[in-house]
Amino acid sequence: MTGNSRESAGTPSPRAAPSRGVTFVVPVYDGARTLDTTLASILAQDDGRPLEIIAVDDGSRDQSPDILARYAREARVRVLPGAGRGAAAAVNQALVEARHPLIAQVDQDVTLLPGWLERLAAAVGEPGVGAAQGRYVPSRGGGLFARVMALDLLDRYDQLQGGRTDHVCTGNSLYRAEALGAVGGLDESLGYGYDNDLSYRLAAAGWRLRFVPDATSRHRWREGLAGYLRQQYGFGYGRLDVVARHPARARGDAVSGASMMAHAPAALLALALGLVAAVAAISHRSWTGPAAVAAFVLGTLALERLVAGVRAALRHHDPAGLLFPIVHLARDIAWCAAIAAWTARRLLGRRATPAA
């Protein structure tokens, strides 16, 4: 990660506005389905400022290398071979090669919409702002689970006030290279959750974070139940790693609040009570007490999700919100599995890795 290009020559104030050039960093792994659209949308952000794209191919086995080779003919695009150590390591690798003082990290399944860069650059240009995130807007063309994921995130974005946030999500964000360098970049031992960890470290170092709702993009969420459950398992496992590093964040943050963080442990409690009730019934003992508590907990979780789903459905005119209680029950189960796997690995003394 460098700030030594001509445009950043001199010794600016540590919190002064950075100069205009931007390096887009795109970690790539089997992204052929969406990569072409992503790269084209980045190049379409050209507003006259110095711009480059660094794509790190982390061992793709699909047609991603062919797509990258075609774009590499463009002078502003560089392709680096990754070491197969995950997205955080791929991003850090690109940061070392970056020529410009602004770093845009865009995921391979994100399409930037017009004005994304201009609006985020204006936010990061404010004194003391180390990073700014845009807003994902949902697409009605996706499948059921993709629509629910997009609508759920949009509903949580709606709760942010005045552009203030304490969590900037990688994949749709712009950073000062200076800020990233000050905190040592991304933690390469983390899989899902490295963006939470980075945000918390930036805030602890005194940088302000911004949410810019007018800087929009579309995220291609995973389709189908199996893809949804795999991704949610990863979210849950990664969040546990983050909370282990930042215990105060067990209550969540501006994007993932306390009610969301409470879902997994509450669902785990309900499952445990259900198991107790089942064993009691088989043993011809009283089982109604634990069963009633389990039903109450699950009912409370479902009611909270129904309220959020109705709110999102009405606000964004998408009836997929009415399925929040059912789909998020599946999410809670995936998170419970993540808790079990994470706890088992901890008890066995196994080192955390992005693949976990």
URPEPE-V621351 format. One record per run of one state. SS is the DSSP state (H for helix, E for strand, L for the rest). FROM is the first residue (numbers start at 1). TO is the last residue. If there is no record, write none. Layout:
# URPEPE-V621351
SS_FROM_TO / SS_FROM_TO
This chain:
# URPEPE-V621351
L_1_5 / H_6_8 / L_9_21 / E_22_28 / L_29_31 / H_32_43 / L_44_50 / E_51_57 / L_58_63 / H_64_71 / L_72_76 / E_77_81 / L_82_86 / H_87_97 / L_98_101 / E_102_106 / L_107_109 / E_110_112 / L_113_115 / H_116_124 / L_125_128 / E_129_136 / L_137_143 / H_144_158 / L_159_163 / E_164_164 / L_165_170 / E_171_176 / H_177_182 / L_183_193 / H_194_204 / L_205_207 / E_208_219 / L_220_223 / H_224_245 / L_246_246 / H_247_251 / L_252_257 / H_258_282 / L_283_287 / H_288_316 / L_317_318 / H_319_347 / L_348_356
